[in-house]
Amino acid sequence: MPNAASFGRDMRSQFFLEDKCVPLNHGAFGVCPRSLHPVLHSYQNKMEAQPDRFLRRDVFQLQRENRERLAEVVHCDPSELAFAVNASYGINSIVRSLPFNEGDKFLYFNTAYPAVERTLAFLQDHHKVKLVPVILNYPLSDQEILDLTKETIERELTADPSVPIRAALFDAISSAPGVLFPFEAMIKLVKEHNILSIVDGAHAVGQIPLNLNEADPDFFVSNCHKWLFVPRAVAFIYAPKRSHALIHPSIINYAYKSTRNGERSNFEDEFGWPGTMDFSSTLCVGAALDFRKSIGGEEAIQKYCNDLARKGGQLVADICGTEVLENEDKTLTVAMTNVLLPFKNKRNMTTLEAVNALLDKWMYDHDTVGSPYIHNGKWYVRLSAQIYNDLEDFRYFADTVHKVCKELDEE
């Protein structure tokens, strides 16, 4: 079994990645190690061999065992965790459960993931909630983000003290830009104003250390199939016991308002059975953690990815003659780096057209890819560093940048 000394291209054999592929977009969908596929398929086979026994009985104990393993990593009680298919499902379950009154305010940030932002738009349309945005134009320091948020909260309270801000939704690590957000300090800040904290940690688990007991959010969601190496698609929802009564899954099942005094809690029952489905990926969390431990463990993995992201991002920026999106305190970059692109969009494509054109050029012409996006009027690409990457991957990508950008600006 490889170890931390094998990180880099030698680790590529542990995954199903094509030899010609230069993968620099792990943050988008994640990649599952080869060793987990037999585990995944074994659960699928057990489900087919004894469907009633597996789905009526075994799956609940297996889910509990995997939650216990996950709880050790994120530092919380297993009873405060529930599995979901992805972070978007988790966010929907939370915000669409909360008992808003017409006119209640909801604080969020302009860097929210698009599906999350659209979920909040749904709240606005159907529950008449007033959305209160905090505009972030990176690079910003953690303190600048906190100050902007505090100013926004105080401005809203001064304007109309009788209309409360009920909840605030913010990232642990945002998607675009792919930067670390001061979520732990933000939880404390909103708590001081009696505002519920909902943390979209889609990119968090596996990329940064988490201690949910200490951070103490009201809600936290994270994908396990991105940075934790669990087969797609698995996420977790963290809700401390004080929040259990506030939340219900997007798919309501038999356990809603159940009075059954069984061994499991209603929170566990409601989220543990979204209906008949393939639970196999959910049951691979423990195996993914075993794999990570066998190659060096969380600290070694996260250190390698962080160091590589910083060096790789700077290498790409140097070759392209641009810059990395980073603040003076160097707190933004974790395992994703954001590099300014020499792309002018001279054809005046829409943002979606330009993003798809860049993606297609990289994916089909060069067998590599990053996540392009526009922020604060500038085009960037988000590049992910993973244990199967090395600096040569970033160098290869950098060599494609001018060619791709020039082709799209001249076509």
C-alpha positions in Angstrom: 0.0 0.0 0.0 1.4 3.4 -0.9 2.1 6.0 1.8 2.7 9.8 2.0 6.1 9.4 0.3 4.2 8.1 -2.8 2.0 11.2 -3.2 2.1 12.5 -6.7 2.0 10.7 -10.0 2.8 7.4 -8.3 -0.5 7.6 -6.6 -2.3 7.7 -9.9 -2.4 3.9 -10.1 -4.7 3.9 -7.1 -7.5 5.5 -9.2 -9.1 4.7 -12.5 -7.9 7.9 -14.1 -6.8 7.6 -17.7 -3.1 7.8 -18.3 -3.4 10.8 -20.7 -5.7 12.7 -18.3 -4.2 15.6 -16.3 -6.8 15.9 -13.6 -6.9 19.3 -11.9 -10.5 19.6 -11.0 -11.0 17.2 -8.1 -13.1 19.7 -6.3 -15.9 19.4 -8.9 -16.9 15.7 -8.6 -14.2 13.9 -6.6 -12.5 10.6 -7.6 -13.0 7.3 -5.9 -10.0 5.0 -5.2 -9.9 1.6 -6.9 -9.8 -0.2 -3.6 -13.3 1.1 -2.7 -15.0 -0.3 -5.7 -15.0 -3.9 -4.4 -16.5 -2.6 -1.2 -19.2 -0.7 -3.1 -20.1 -3.7 -5.2 -20.2 -6.0 -2.2 -23.0 -4.0 -0.6 -24.8 -3.9 -3.9 -24.5 -7.7 -4.2 -25.8 -8.1 -0.6 -28.8 -5.9 -1.4 -29.6 -8.1 -4.4 -29.1 -11.3 -2.6 -31.4 -10.5 0.3 -33.3 -7.3 -0.6 -35.8 -7.4 2.3 -33.4 -8.2 5.0 -30.8 -5.7 3.7 -33.2 -2.8 3.2 -35.5 -3.4 6.1 -32.8 -4.2 8.7 -29.1 -4.3 7.8 -28.8 -1.0 6.1 -29.8 1.0 9.2 -27.1 -0.6 11.4 -24.5 -0.2 8.6 -25.4 3.5 8.3 -25.0 3.9 12.0 -21.5 2.3 11.9 -20.4 4.6 9.1 -21.8 7.7 10.9 -19.7 6.6 13.9 -16.6 6.5 11.8 -17.4 9.9 10.3 -18.1 11.4 13.7 -14.6 10.6 14.8 -13.2 12.7 11.9 -15.5 15.7 12.2 -15.7 15.5 16.1 -19.3 15.3 17.0 -21.8 12.8 18.3 -22.9 10.3 15.7 -26.5 11.0 16.5 -26.0 14.5 15.2 -25.1 13.3 11.7 -27.4 12.2 8.9 -26.5 11.1 5.4 -27.8 12.8 2.2 -27.0 12.4 -1.5 -25.2 15.7 -1.8 -24.7 19.1 -0.1 -27.4 20.8 -2.2 -30.0 18.2 -0.9 -28.8 19.0 2.6 -29.1 22.8 2.2 -32.6 22.4 0.7 -33.6 20.2 3.6 -32.5 22.8 6.1 -33.7 26.1 4.7 -37.0 24.7 3.4 -37.7 23.3 6.9 -37.1 26.4 8.9 -40.4 28.2 10.1 -40.0 31.6 8.4 -42.6 34.3 8.6 -43.3 36.6 5.8 -40.8 39.4 5.9 -38.2 37.6 7.9 -34.6 38.3 6.7 -32.1 35.8 5.5 -28.4 36.8 5.3 -26.2 35.3 2.6 -23.1 36.0 0.5 -22.8 36.7 -3.2 -20.2 33.9 -3.5 -22.9 31.3 -2.6 -22.9 28.2 -4.8 -25.4 28.8 -7.7 -27.8 26.0 -6.7 -27.8 27.4 -3.1 -28.5 30.9 -4.3 -31.4 29.6 -6.4 -32.7 27.8 -3.3 -32.8 31.1 -1.4 -34.6 32.7 -4.4 -37.2 30.0 -4.0 -37.6 31.0 -0.3 -38.0 34.5 -1.4 -40.7 33.7 -3.9 -42.7 31.2 -1.9 -42.2 32.3 1.7 -41.8 36.0 1.1 -38.4 36.0 2.9 -36.3 39.1 2.4 -32.8 38.2 1.3 -29.9 40.3 2.6 -26.7 39.9 0.6 -23.2 40.6 1.7 -21.1 41.4 -1.3 -17.5 40.0 -1.3 -14.9 41.1 -3.8 -11.8 39.1 -3.3 -9.0 39.2 -2.3 -10.3 40.0 1.2 -8.8 39.2 4.6 -10.8 37.2 7.1 -11.3 40.3 9.3 -12.6 42.3 6.3 -15.2 39.6 5.7 -16.3 39.7 9.3 -16.4 43.5 9.4 -18.5 43.6 6.2 -20.9 41.1 7.7 -21.2 42.9 11.0 -21.8 46.2 9.2 -24.6 44.6 7.2 -26.2 43.0 10.2 -26.1 46.3 12.2 -27.4 48.3 9.2 -30.4 45.9 8.9 -31.2 46.0 12.6 -30.9 49.8 12.7 -33.2 50.1 9.6 -36.0 48.0 11.3 -35.3 46.4 14.6 -38.7 44.7 14.6 -37.8 42.5 11.6 -35.2 40.0 12.6 -32.5 38.3 10.6 -33.5 34.7 11.2 -30.7 32.8 9.5 -27.4 33.2 7.8 -25.9 30.9 5.2 -22.2 30.9 4.4 -19.5 28.6 3.1 -16.7 26.8 4.8 -14.8 26.8 1.5 -16.6 28.6 -1.3 -16.8 27.1 -4.8 -16.0 30.2 -7.0 -13.7 31.6 -5.9 -12.4 28.3 -4.3 -11.3 30.0 -1.1 -11.4 29.3 2.6 -14.1 31.3 4.4 -13.7 32.3 8.1 -16.7 30.1 9.0 -15.8 29.4 12.6 -15.6 33.1 13.4 -18.7 33.8 11.4 -20.7 31.2 13.4 -19.7 33.1 16.6 -20.6 36.5 15.0 -24.1 35.5 13.9 -24.8 33.7 17.1 -24.1 37.0 19.0 -27.0 38.4 17.0 -29.3 35.4 17.6 -29.1 34.4 14.0 -29.1 30.7 13.0 -25.9 29.6 11.3 -26.1 27.3 8.2 -22.7 26.3 6.9 -22.3 25.0 3.3 -19.2 22.9 3.8 -19.5 21.1 0.4 -15.7 21.2 0.0 -14.8 20.9 3.6 -14.5 17.4 4.9 -11.2 15.9 3.7 -9.8 19.2 2.7 -9.6 20.9 6.1 -9.7 19.7 9.7 -13.2 19.9 11.2 -14.3 20.1 14.8 -18.0 20.6 14.8 -18.4 20.4 18.5 -16.1 23.4 18.9 -17.3 25.3 15.9 -20.9 24.7 17.1 -22.9 25.7 14.0 -26.7 25.2 14.0 -26.3 23.3 10.8 -23.4 22.1 8.6 -23.4 20.1 5.4 -20.5 18.6 3.5 -19.9 16.2 0.6 -18.1 13.0 1.3 -17.6 12.2 -2.4 -15.4 15.2 -3.1 -12.3 15.4 -0.8 -13.0 12.3 1.3 -12.8 9.8 -1.6 -16.2 8.2 -0.9 -18.0 6.9 -4.0 -20.5 9.3 -5.4 -22.9 10.5 -4.2 -22.7 11.0 -0.4 -22.9 14.0 1.9 -23.6 14.5 5.6 -25.8 16.9 7.5 -24.7 17.9 10.9 -27.4 19.2 13.3 -26.8 19.4 17.0 -29.6 18.1 19.1 -31.0 21.6 19.7 -31.6 21.8 16.0 -33.3 18.4 15.4 -36.8 19.7 15.8 -36.2 22.4 13.1 -35.2 20.2 10.3 -36.8 17.6 8.0 -35.5 15.9 4.8 -36.6 17.2 1.5 -38.3 13.8 1.0 -40.8 13.4 3.8 -41.2 9.8 4.9 -43.1 7.7 7.5 -41.1 9.1 10.4 -42.4 12.6 10.2 -44.0 13.4 13.5 -43.7 9.8 14.4 -44.5 8.9 18.0 -42.7 5.5 17.9 -40.3 5.1 20.8 -37.8 3.0 19.1 -34.0 2.8 19.4 -33.4 5.4 16.7 -34.3 9.1 16.9 -36.8 10.8 14.6 -33.8 12.7 13.1 -32.1 9.4 12.2 -35.4 7.8 11.0 -36.4 10.7 8.8 -33.0 11.0 7.1 -32.1 7.4 7.1 -34.9 6.3 4.8 -35.5 8.6 1.8 -37.3 5.7 0.1 -35.9 2.7 -1.8 -32.5 3.5 -3.2 -29.0 2.2 -3.5 -27.4 3.0 -0.2 -24.1 1.4 -1.1 -22.0 4.6 -1.5 -23.2 5.7 2.0 -21.9 2.5 3.4 -18.3 3.1 2.1 -17.5 6.0 4.3 -15.6 3.8 6.8 -13.7 2.1 3.9 -12.7 5.5 2.5 -11.4 6.6 5.9 -9.4 3.3 6.1 -7.8 4.1 2.7 -6.9 7.6 3.8 -5.3 6.2 7.0 -3.4 3.6 5.1 -1.7 6.3 2.9 -0.7 8.6 5.7 -3.8 10.0 7.3 -5.7 13.2 7.3 -2.9 15.5 8.3 -0.4 14.2 5.7 -3.0 14.3 2.9 -4.2 17.8 3.7 -0.6 19.1 4.1 0.4 17.7 0.7 -2.6 19.1 -1.1 -2.2 22.5 0.5 1.5 22.8 -0.2 0.9 21.7 -3.8 -2.0 24.0 -4.4 0.1 27.0 -3.3 3.2 26.0 -5.3 1.1 24.9 -8.3 -1.0 28.0 -8.4 2.0 30.3 -8.3 3.7 28.2 -11.0 0.7 28.6 -13.3 0.5 32.3 -12.6 4.2 32.8 -13.3 4.0 31.0 -16.6 0.9 32.9 -17.6 2.1 36.3 -16.4 -0.9 36.7 -14.1 -1.4 36.3 -10.4 -3.0 34.0 -7.7 -6.1 35.2 -5.9 -4.8 35.4 -2.4 -4.8 37.9 0.5 -1.9 39.3 2.5 -2.4 36.9 5.3 -2.4 33.9 2.9 -5.5 32.4 4.4 -7.6 31.9 1.2 -5.8 28.9 -0.4 -6.3 25.4 1.0 -6.3 22.6 -1.6 -7.7 24.8 -4.4 -5.9 27.6 -6.0 -7.4 30.4 -8.1 -5.3 31.8 -10.9 -6.2 34.9 -13.0 -6.7 34.0 -16.7 -5.4 36.1 -19.6 -8.9 35.8 -21.1 -10.6 39.0 -22.4 -13.8 37.4 -23.8 -13.4 39.6 -26.9 -16.3 37.8 -28.6 -18.7 39.0 -25.8 -19.9 35.5 -25.0 -22.3 35.2 -22.1 -20.7 33.9 -18.9 -22.2 30.4 -19.4 -21.1 30.3 -23.0 -17.5 31.4 -22.1 -17.3 28.9 -19.2 -18.5 26.0 -21.5 -16.1 27.1 -24.3 -13.1 27.1 -21.9 -14.2 23.7 -20.4 -14.6 22.1 -23.8 -11.2 23.4 -25.1 -9.4 22.0 -22.0 -11.4 18.7 -21.8 -11.4 17.7 -25.4 -8.3 19.4 -26.9 -5.9 19.0 -24.0 -7.2 16.2 -21.7 -7.2 18.4 -18.7 -9.6 20.8 -17.0 -10.0 23.4 -14.2 -13.1 25.3 -13.2 -13.3 28.7 -14.9 -15.4 31.5 -13.5 -15.7 35.3 -13.4 -15.3 37.2 -10.1 -15.1 40.9 -9.6 -15.0 41.5 -13.3 -12.1 39.2 -13.9 -11.7 35.6 -15.3 -10.1 33.0 -13.1 -9.6 29.3 -13.1 -9.9 27.2 -10.0 -7.4 24.3 -9.9 -7.5 21.5 -7.3 -4.4 19.8 -5.8 -4.8 16.1 -4.9 -2.6 13.3 -3.8 -2.3 12.0 -7.4 -1.1 15.4 -8.7 2.4 17.0 -8.8 3.9 20.2 -10.1 4.2 18.9 -13.6 0.4 18.7 -13.9 0.2 22.4 -13.1 3.0 23.1 -15.6 1.1 21.2 -18.3 -2.1 23.1 -17.6 -0.2 26.4 -17.6 1.1 25.6 -21.1 -2.4 25.3 -22.4 -3.7 28.5 -20.9 -2.4 31.1 -23.5 -3.3 28.8 -26.4 -6.9 28.2 -25.2 -7.5 31.8 -24.2 -6.0 33.1 -27.5 -8.1 30.7 -29.6 -11.4 31.7 -27.9 -10.5 35.4 -28.1 -9.7 35.2 -31.8 -12.4 32.7 -33.0 
